[in-house]
Amino acid sequence: MGFFIIFIIFIIVIIFIFSSKKFSPIPYFPSQPVDMPLIVKALSLKNNQTVIDLGAGDGIVIFASATEAFQKKLNTKFIAIEINPILILVLHLRRLFHPNKKNIKIVQDDIFKMDFSRYTQCTDAKFCVSTTFYLYISPWFLEKTILNIKNQVSKFSVVSYMYPLKFKANFNKFKVINGKNKIHIYS
Ligand SMILES: C[S@@+](CC[C@H](N)C(=O)[O-])C[C@H]1O[C@@H](n2cnc3c(N)ncnc32)[C@H](O)[C@@H]1O
């Protein structure tokens, strides 16, 4: 009986965290596993690049791309930003067993309030190739998020899963990859 009550409380806490606006203003939906090779290709991994997944979920994109970078012996850095404490726990556990864990950072933060420049600062310009933001967030939050990045980071590219940006004019190049869902690349 005691175990049953603890189990019910546990389920209620999980439901609360996943439905609470504080912890998940954007619901948790992972990118489609079938699109992972195309997403990794869209990120165009290279040395001295930082890939930041804004709202990283369970880390499906971060861990798949970190595996690719590891196999190609790239020094690409990966940062998973997530607000939901349960997903943060999942991300830390997955990172622990990842072969490329030294290049993966897990950060609990709010993508609408955070200081992006902390993660994109270059100590030596010649080693700062690029920062790529991966976004799979509700379309009505996309514009706000990109403007927020733009105010803090001078040079970056964006890979947006499923939803296109309304303001392509801010970028020089634009490409779409057709997977199960569309992958929009802006650089
Ligand atoms: C649609 S899911 C995408 C997950 C992952 N990027 C992927 O492609 O599989 C959106 C994620 O953003 C997280 N999230 C929602 N609001 C956030 C916020 N303000 N700051 C950080 N993460 C947030 C949610 O918890 C959820 O995991």
Ligand as a Chemical Component Dictionary entry (heavy atoms), coordinates in Angstrom:
data_LIG
# 
_chem_comp.id                   LIG 
_chem_comp.type                 NON-POLYMER 
_chem_comp.pdbx_formal_charge   0 
_chem_comp.three_letter_code    LIG 
# 
loop_
_chem_comp_atom.comp_id 
_chem_comp_atom.atom_id 
_chem_comp_atom.alt_atom_id 
_chem_comp_atom.type_symbol 
_chem_comp_atom.charge 
_chem_comp_atom.model_Cartn_x 
_chem_comp_atom.model_Cartn_y 
_chem_comp_atom.model_Cartn_z 
_chem_comp_atom.pdbx_ordinal 
LIG C1  C1  C 0  9.739  20.218 -28.735 1  
LIG S1  S1  S 1  10.885 19.771 -27.435 2  
LIG C2  C2  C 0  12.365 19.563 -28.403 3  
LIG C3  C3  C 0  13.386 18.686 -27.722 4  
LIG C4  C4  C 0  14.693 18.500 -28.489 5  
LIG N1  N1  N 0  15.281 19.772 -28.891 6  
LIG C5  C5  C 0  14.496 17.639 -29.693 7  
LIG O1  O1  O 0  14.594 18.172 -30.793 8  
LIG O2  O2  O -1 14.238 16.445 -29.543 9  
LIG C6  C6  C 0  11.096 21.349 -26.612 10 
LIG C7  C7  C 0  11.912 21.280 -25.343 11 
LIG O3  O3  O 0  12.129 22.605 -24.862 12 
LIG C8  C8  C 0  12.086 22.583 -23.441 13 
LIG N2  N2  N 0  11.755 23.945 -22.993 14 
LIG C9  C9  C 0  10.544 24.510 -22.983 15 
LIG N3  N3  N 0  10.638 25.785 -22.561 16 
LIG C10 C10 C 0  11.940 26.021 -22.283 17 
LIG C11 C11 C 0  12.643 27.153 -21.789 18 
LIG N4  N4  N 0  12.028 28.301 -21.519 19 
LIG N5  N5  N 0  13.975 27.050 -21.613 20 
LIG C12 C12 C 0  14.609 25.879 -21.864 21 
LIG N6  N6  N 0  13.989 24.773 -22.346 22 
LIG C13 C13 C 0  12.660 24.839 -22.559 23 
LIG C14 C14 C 0  11.005 21.567 -23.114 24 
LIG O4  O4  O 0  11.144 21.074 -21.796 25 
LIG C15 C15 C 0  11.253 20.508 -24.208 26 
LIG O5  O5  O 0  12.149 19.531 -23.760 27 
# 
loop_
_chem_comp_bond.comp_id 
_chem_comp_bond.atom_id_1 
_chem_comp_bond.atom_id_2 
_chem_comp_bond.value_order 
_chem_comp_bond.pdbx_ordinal 
LIG C1  S1  SING 1  
LIG S1  C2  SING 2  
LIG S1  C6  SING 3  
LIG C2  C3  SING 4  
LIG C3  C4  SING 5  
LIG C4  N1  SING 6  
LIG C4  C5  SING 7  
LIG C5  O1  DOUB 8  
LIG C5  O2  SING 9  
LIG C6  C7  SING 10 
LIG C7  O3  SING 11 
LIG C7  C15 SING 12 
LIG O3  C8  SING 13 
LIG C8  N2  SING 14 
LIG C8  C14 SING 15 
LIG N2  C9  SING 16 
LIG N2  C13 SING 17 
LIG C9  N3  DOUB 18 
LIG N3  C10 SING 19 
LIG C10 C11 SING 20 
LIG C10 C13 DOUB 21 
LIG C11 N4  SING 22 
LIG C11 N5  DOUB 23 
LIG N5  C12 SING 24 
LIG C12 N6  DOUB 25 
LIG N6  C13 SING 26 
LIG C14 O4  SING 27 
LIG C14 C15 SING 28 
LIG C15 O5  SING 29 
# 
